[in-house]
Amino acid sequence: MTRTSHDDAGALPRPYLLFLGDVTVPGYAKTAFGLRDWAPEACIGEWRLPGCTVGTGLPQCDPAQAVAAGARALVIGVATPAGRIPEAWLPSLVAALAAGLDLVSGMHTRLSDIPALREAAERFGRRLHDIRVPPRGLPVATGRKRSGRRLLTVGTDCALGKKYAALALAAAFRERGLDAHLRATGQTGILIAGQGIPMDAVVADFAAGAAELLSPDAADGHWDVIEGQGSLFHPAYAGVTLGLLHGSQPDVFVVCHAHGRTHMLGYEDYPMPSIEAVVEATLLLGRRTNPAIRCAGVSLNTGVLPASAAGEACESLARTLGLPVADPMRRDVTGFDRLVDACLD
Amino acid sequence: MTRTSHDDAGALPRPYLLFLGDVTVPGYAKTAFGLRDWAPEACIGEWRLPGCTVGTGLPQCDPAQAVAAGARALVIGVATPAGRIPEAWLPSLVAALAAGLDLVSGMHTRLSDIPALREAAERFGRRLHDIRVPPRGLPVATGRKRSGRRLLTVGTDCALGKKYAALALAAAFRERGLDAHLRATGQTGILIAGQGIPMDAVVADFAAGAAELLSPDAADGHWDVIEGQGSLFHPAYAGVTLGLLHGSQPDVFVVCHAHGRTHMLGYEDYPMPSIEAVVEATLLLGRRTNPAIRCAGVSLNTGVLPASAAGEACESLARTLGLPVADPMRRDVTGFDRLVDACLD
């Protein structure tokens, strides 16, 4: 049985065996690292092929051992540069299917487009989960206000911590006893949460509709913490950002920014927008579907600074903006609790 | 030979025979009317089946007569409510292929998904053009500033005259001796222009990239007049609007609005945004890819008013906004020339 989206059955089969292939560059294994850090209860172990020099620190096991330990799916934990699945991995992936594991992948190449995997899945009664494929039959957004509460992380740019901030905030909300869900919109987030919608693959007319589907009506005290995408000021992806903003109807948003970044990643002619401009545009446009939208503060990625300088960077920015600023990777020194307070205020 | 997009060969084969099927409701034939009004040189005649009670006034001819008169394709000029191609039309469509015509359709159902048409196209060496399918391999937007000049029509809502305004402005520019192209983004516009990209079918990540492709580098004096989509304040489609705005990099925009419309079409909980709010948001976001963007004025659809009241409605709004306002359907009484002047200023 093959499966080209994860809509019909809701959640992905867990726990996972993390497949690292023959990767030698740690940066390419960030899906595996993200799962280890954010969904440890979903990770049985890792499986490395000969030549692999990267490890997650999880127990090493092969598919049969993983199945014995309760694993239900092998997750490709490596992102290759072109998003392709190397030929050399196919025997291992077939072996995983034979051992009783489903396969889960966020690569551009679809598992279900590889005949050897399709046939093996059929033969062994397993499923192929291509999580970069959005659900079929997505609706056009209705604009109807939904119950429950929502937080969206928005960014000044791509790749500066919107997923991490959403994960940290959802975890902090739960630590305070609140009922909170992460709503994932990108492939790593979907693997961590076990479900979600890959917003970058949705047809533009249905982007806001997909976002509505992602965070359905909920109880009054329930929080959906929604992983943001792109930036309203990104020359390529702003449309995705706006569709997600409108469909999410956030009550609260947190602006994510990277200290020291001066230009948009990969767009050297584009200076970063100011945080103030992002707040203003998000309020202006976000009010359309939730007139009560407000900015709770800023999640500042201080990764370029030594830990000793992170607190001052956050405080300085907080004084300028008049908003709480914290780095969720450096919670104690940057006052992450104050940002959480402001979100729940 | 079948074809599921119109990217590879650029333009659609023209002139057209307009197929009206057995339609009895004039509103459903608006694609045929749009072609008759805006691309008369591309229309050889119309073909009606028994029971059809709607006519375009063009000469009636069957496929063989149309081919003899130079037609190269039959265009489905009727939009059925669900976008489906009725069974009863198939023998006629096959006959058109047999007579030597390609088929062109903007329906949701793809011609190439209908086996009888696919086989007939193969047998007779004709092509099936499904214009609602975007080109393959669309790029992510680069944000690079392109040469030439661009105008984009933007809206307070859907379905109030953005295509009509763009057609009228492109025609007016040409009447003044300028080199101007309509850049179509919806199915009827694509049929009229003979090419374009159906923005509503593009995957969200590539929306701005598609818009960049749509209006490529051009000579200094050249104008691309780009058909707008949706509205930045539309709860479902704003993401498409923003992707199109960023990728189009317009020097000039014209806001399209319908006099008397109080709520968004089909969204009764959503009051119309003010024209001022649309101008403000378009400037704020549009400056990102073209810092020189400016609003030239308003194209006001006065269809709900008697002709005698249209001039006063435009003048009154112009006084409020301090911008030229005209109805391109009522050019003389509403001062359309002043709006054209302001675009070219």
Interface residues (C-beta under 8 A of the other chain):
Chain A: V140 A141 T142 G143 R144 M199 D200 A201 V202 V203 A204 D205 A207 A208 G209 L232 F233 P235 A236 Y237 A238 G239 V240 T241 L242 G243 L244 H246 Y267 D269 Y270 P273 E280 A281 L284 L285 R288 T289
Chain B: V140 A141 T142 G143 R144 M199 D200 A201 V202 V203 A204 D205 A207 A208 G209 L232 F233 P235 A236 Y237 A238 G239 V240 T241 L242 G243 L244 H246 Y267 D269 Y270 P273 E280 A281 L284 L285 R288 T289
